[in-house]
Amino acid sequence: MSGSTGEWLVGEPVQRPPGGTSPAAPTRWLAGRLAVVTGASRGIGAATAAAVAAAGAHVVLAARDRQALDGVAGRIKDAGGQATPVPTDVSDEAAVGRLFAEVTGVGQLGALVCAAGVLTPAPFAGTTSAMWDETLGVNLTGTFLCCRAAFAAMVPAGEGRIVNFGSLSGIYATEKFPGLAAYNVSKYGVIGLTEAIAVEGREHGISAICLSPGAVDTEMLRRANPALRPGLTPDDVGELIVALLDSPLAPVSGANIPLFSNA
């Protein structure tokens, strides 16, 4: 929209004061809302939690490492943000239930970012059932459990936004690397799950999208494939997620966004 009264910026109207020349600051969708970020103790999850808090949301942090989670929450609070750490194993249905019971006690959930993930490289023939179960348990089942609980919490409000993490490893016809069979399968599943959530969320005002990064400079990447030169940092991804959450998501709900960051 253009004209003398306003213009569109990042999907929101920016009102110009009468007789003035400078636009008022746009209202951020995240400001004053409640968001859950899983995998928030390190890497992309920690960076996303910090970025979402800096955008004005109260962030509930979920991860298995209590000490690391407390550290992230402390840094967010030191920067003037709001954070509530809730140690959680997202692959455990009862633990996810406790997480979202705490979320309900804090307020009305507006957004969920599922950044929890594990990657244990192993040759296919050497991939044990335990490795398979843990990888799919955290990456796929954990995403399902959190999305299901968030979806139920968002329905009464008639709105909500969900961001899941796939991977280039889960996209058809992209380069795959040896030793990642379980990881690849889990990420294919997350992309399909996101599409299903988007279909059923439409009538409730709930949007869901998936981000599928390539190489991001994290400890997990360095363990999995130290030869890759990452083209993104966790902070880059966190800022991108905030930009997406602060923009209208309904038109792209169900989309998978690949980030071709492998050098």
VENQUI-V948093 format. One record per pair of residues at least 24 apart in sequence whose ideal C-beta (glycine too) atoms are under 10 Angstrom apart, sorted by the first residue. I is the first residue (numbers start at 1). GAP is how many residues later the second one is. Records with the same first field share a line. If there is no record, write none. Layout:
BEGIN
I: GAP ; GAP
END
This chain:
BEGIN
10: 233 ; 236 ; 237 ; 238
11: 232 ; 235 ; 236 ; 237 ; 238 ; 240
12: 234 ; 235 ; 236
26: 220
27: 29 ; 219
28: 27 ; 28 ; 29 ; 214 ; 217 ; 218
29: 26 ; 27 ; 28 ; 81 ; 82 ; 130 ; 132 ; 213 ; 216 ; 217 ; 218 ; 219 ; 220
30: 24 ; 25 ; 26 ; 27 ; 28 ; 29 ; 80 ; 81 ; 131 ; 212 ; 215 ; 216
31: 24 ; 25 ; 26 ; 215
32: 24 ; 25 ; 26 ; 50 ; 75 ; 78
33: 24 ; 25 ; 26 ; 74 ; 75 ; 76 ; 77 ; 78 ; 126 ; 127 ; 128 ; 212
34: 24 ; 25 ; 26 ; 48 ; 50 ; 69 ; 70 ; 72 ; 73 ; 74 ; 75 ; 76 ; 77 ; 78 ; 119
35: 24 ; 25 ; 26 ; 68 ; 74 ; 75 ; 76 ; 77 ; 78 ; 115 ; 126 ; 128 ; 206 ; 207 ; 210
36: 24 ; 25 ; 26 ; 48 ; 50 ; 52 ; 63 ; 64 ; 66 ; 67 ; 70 ; 73 ; 74 ; 75 ; 76 ; 77 ; 78 ; 110 ; 113 ; 114 ; 117 ; 126
37: 24 ; 25 ; 26 ; 35 ; 46 ; 74 ; 75 ; 76 ; 77 ; 78 ; 79 ; 126 ; 201 ; 204
38: 24 ; 25 ; 26 ; 48 ; 50 ; 52 ; 58 ; 61 ; 74 ; 75 ; 76 ; 77 ; 78 ; 79 ; 100 ; 104 ; 105 ; 107 ; 108 ; 126 ; 127
39: 24 ; 25 ; 49 ; 51 ; 74 ; 75 ; 76 ; 77 ; 78 ; 79 ; 99 ; 100 ; 103 ; 126 ; 181
40: 25 ; 28 ; 29 ; 32 ; 33 ; 36 ; 43 ; 45 ; 46 ; 48 ; 73 ; 75 ; 76
41: 24 ; 25 ; 26 ; 27 ; 28 ; 29 ; 30 ; 31 ; 32 ; 44 ; 46 ; 75
42: 26 ; 27 ; 29 ; 30 ; 73 ; 176 ; 177 ; 178 ; 192
43: 72 ; 74 ; 173 ; 174 ; 175 ; 176 ; 177 ; 178 ; 190 ; 191 ; 194 ; 195
44: 69 ; 71 ; 72 ; 73 ; 121 ; 167 ; 169 ; 172 ; 173 ; 174 ; 176 ; 188 ; 189 ; 190 ; 191 ; 192 ; 193 ; 194 ; 197
45: 24 ; 27 ; 68 ; 69 ; 70 ; 71 ; 72 ; 120 ; 173 ; 189 ; 192 ; 193
46: 25 ; 26 ; 27 ; 29 ; 30 ; 69 ; 172 ; 188 ; 189 ; 192
47: 25 ; 68 ; 169 ; 171 ; 186 ; 187 ; 188 ; 189 ; 190 ; 191 ; 192 ; 194
48: 65 ; 67 ; 115 ; 117 ; 186 ; 187 ; 189 ; 190 ; 191 ; 192 ; 193 ; 194 ; 197
49: 24 ; 26 ; 27 ; 32 ; 34 ; 36 ; 64 ; 66 ; 189 ; 192
50: 25 ; 26 ; 29 ; 31 ; 33 ; 184 ; 185 ; 188 ; 189 ; 192
51: 30 ; 62 ; 183 ; 184 ; 185 ; 186 ; 187 ; 188 ; 189 ; 190 ; 191 ; 192 ; 194
52: 24 ; 29 ; 31 ; 59 ; 61 ; 186 ; 189 ; 190 ; 193 ; 194
53: 24 ; 26 ; 27 ; 28 ; 29 ; 30 ; 189
54: 25 ; 26 ; 27 ; 184 ; 185 ; 188
55: 26 ; 183 ; 184 ; 186 ; 187 ; 188 ; 190 ; 191
56: 25 ; 26 ; 186 ; 190
57: 24 ; 25 ; 26 ; 53 ; 54 ; 185 ; 188
58: 24 ; 25 ; 26 ; 48 ; 49 ; 52
59: 24 ; 25 ; 26 ; 52 ; 54
60: 24 ; 25 ; 26 ; 28 ; 39 ; 40 ; 42 ; 43 ; 46 ; 47 ; 49 ; 52
61: 24 ; 25 ; 26 ; 27
62: 24 ; 25 ; 26 ; 27 ; 28 ; 33 ; 34 ; 37 ; 38 ; 40 ; 41 ; 50 ; 52 ; 53 ; 54 ; 80 ; 84
63: 24 ; 25 ; 26 ; 27 ; 52 ; 53
64: 24 ; 25 ; 26 ; 27 ; 28 ; 31 ; 52 ; 54 ; 74
82: 24
88: 28 ; 54 ; 58
89: 27 ; 48 ; 49 ; 53
90: 24 ; 25 ; 26 ; 27 ; 47 ; 48 ; 49 ; 51 ; 52 ; 53 ; 54 ; 55 ; 56
91: 25 ; 27 ; 42 ; 43 ; 44 ; 45 ; 46 ; 47 ; 48 ; 49 ; 50 ; 51 ; 52 ; 54
92: 45 ; 46 ; 49 ; 50 ; 53
93: 48 ; 49 ; 51 ; 52 ; 55 ; 56
94: 51
95: 47 ; 50
96: 45 ; 46 ; 48 ; 49 ; 50 ; 52 ; 53 ; 54
97: 48 ; 52
99: 46 ; 47 ; 50 ; 51
100: 45 ; 46 ; 48 ; 49 ; 50 ; 52 ; 53
101: 48
103: 46 ; 47 ; 50
104: 45 ; 49
108: 45 ; 46 ; 48 ; 49 ; 51 ; 52
109: 40 ; 41 ; 42 ; 43 ; 44 ; 45 ; 47 ; 48 ; 51 ; 52
110: 40 ; 43 ; 44 ; 47 ; 49 ; 50 ; 51 ; 135
111: 39 ; 43 ; 48 ; 49 ; 50 ; 51 ; 52 ; 96 ; 130 ; 131 ; 134 ; 138
112: 31 ; 34 ; 35 ; 37 ; 38 ; 39 ; 41 ; 42 ; 48 ; 49 ; 50 ; 51 ; 52 ; 94 ; 96
113: 33 ; 37 ; 48 ; 49 ; 50 ; 51 ; 52 ; 98 ; 125 ; 128 ; 129 ; 131 ; 132
114: 25 ; 28 ; 29 ; 30 ; 31 ; 32 ; 33 ; 36 ; 48 ; 49 ; 50 ; 51 ; 76 ; 79 ; 80 ; 94 ; 96
115: 28 ; 48 ; 49 ; 50 ; 96 ; 119 ; 122 ; 123 ; 126
116: 26 ; 27 ; 30 ; 49
117: 25 ; 26 ; 48 ; 50 ; 66 ; 69 ; 70 ; 73 ; 101 ; 103
118: 24 ; 64 ; 65 ; 68 ; 102
119: 48 ; 50 ; 60 ; 61 ; 63 ; 64 ; 67 ; 68 ; 99 ; 101 ; 102 ; 104 ; 105 ; 106
120: 59 ; 60 ; 62 ; 63 ; 100 ; 103 ; 104
121: 56 ; 57 ; 58 ; 59 ; 60 ; 61 ; 62 ; 102 ; 103 ; 104
122: 56 ; 57 ; 58 ; 59 ; 60 ; 61
123: 55 ; 56 ; 58
124: 54 ; 55 ; 56 ; 57 ; 58
125: 56
126: 53
127: 52 ; 53 ; 54 ; 55 ; 56
128: 54
131: 50 ; 51 ; 52
132: 49 ; 50 ; 53 ; 54
133: 49
134: 48
135: 45 ; 46 ; 47 ; 48 ; 49 ; 50 ; 51 ; 52
136: 46 ; 47 ; 49 ; 50 ; 53
137: 49
138: 48
139: 26 ; 27 ; 28 ; 31 ; 43 ; 44 ; 46 ; 47 ; 48 ; 50 ; 51
140: 30 ; 42 ; 45 ; 46 ; 47 ; 48 ; 49 ; 50 ; 52 ; 53
141: 45 ; 48 ; 52
142: 44 ; 48
143: 43 ; 44 ; 46 ; 47 ; 50 ; 51 ; 54 ; 67
144: 45 ; 46 ; 49 ; 52 ; 53
147: 43 ; 46 ; 47 ; 49 ; 50 ; 54 ; 59 ; 61
148: 45 ; 49
150: 47 ; 56 ; 58
151: 46 ; 49 ; 50 ; 53 ; 55 ; 57
154: 47 ; 50 ; 51 ; 52 ; 53
155: 46 ; 48 ; 49 ; 50 ; 51
156: 48
157: 47 ; 48 ; 49
158: 45 ; 46 ; 47 ; 48
159: 42 ; 45 ; 46 ; 47 ; 48 ; 91
160: 41 ; 44 ; 45 ; 46 ; 47 ; 48 ; 89
161: 40 ; 44 ; 45 ; 46 ; 47 ; 48 ; 83 ; 84 ; 85 ; 86 ; 87 ; 88 ; 89 ; 92
162: 32 ; 35 ; 36 ; 39 ; 44 ; 45 ; 46 ; 47 ; 48 ; 83 ; 87 ; 91
163: 31 ; 44 ; 45 ; 46 ; 47 ; 48 ; 77 ; 78 ; 79 ; 81 ; 82 ; 86 ; 94
164: 26 ; 27 ; 29 ; 30 ; 33 ; 44 ; 45 ; 46 ; 47 ; 48 ; 92
165: 25 ; 26 ; 29 ; 45 ; 46 ; 47 ; 48 ; 72 ; 76
166: 24 ; 25 ; 26 ; 27 ; 28 ; 44 ; 45 ; 46 ; 47 ; 90 ; 91 ; 92 ; 93
167: 24 ; 43 ; 44 ; 45 ; 46 ; 47 ; 49 ; 91 ; 92
168: 44 ; 45 ; 46 ; 47 ; 90 ; 91 ; 92 ; 93 ; 94
169: 43 ; 44 ; 45 ; 55
170: 40 ; 42 ; 86 ; 88
171: 39 ; 41 ; 43 ; 85 ; 87 ; 89
174: 38 ; 40 ; 84 ; 86 ; 88
175: 39 ; 87
177: 47 ; 48 ; 50 ; 51 ; 85
178: 47
179: 45 ; 46
180: 44 ; 45
183: 37 ; 41
187: 25
190: 66
191: 63 ; 64 ; 65 ; 67
192: 64
194: 59 ; 60 ; 61 ; 62
195: 58 ; 59 ; 60 ; 61
196: 58
197: 56 ; 57
198: 51 ; 52 ; 54 ; 55 ; 56 ; 57
199: 54 ; 55
201: 49 ; 52 ; 53
202: 48 ; 51 ; 52
205: 45
206: 43 ; 44 ; 47
207: 37 ; 38 ; 41 ; 42 ; 43 ; 44 ; 45 ; 46 ; 47 ; 48
208: 41 ; 44 ; 45 ; 46 ; 47
209: 32 ; 35 ; 36 ; 40 ; 43 ; 44 ; 45 ; 46 ; 47 ; 48
210: 44 ; 45 ; 46 ; 47 ; 48
211: 26 ; 29 ; 30 ; 33 ; 44 ; 45 ; 46 ; 47 ; 48
212: 44 ; 45 ; 46 ; 47 ; 48
213: 24 ; 27 ; 44 ; 45 ; 46 ; 47 ; 48 ; 49
214: 44 ; 45 ; 46 ; 47 ; 48 ; 49
215: 44 ; 45 ; 46 ; 47 ; 48
216: 43 ; 45 ; 46
217: 44
221: 41
225: 37
228: 33 ; 34 ; 35
229: 32 ; 33 ; 34
230: 31 ; 32 ; 33
231: 28 ; 29 ; 30 ; 31 ; 32
232: 27 ; 28 ; 29 ; 30
233: 28
236: 25
237: 24
END
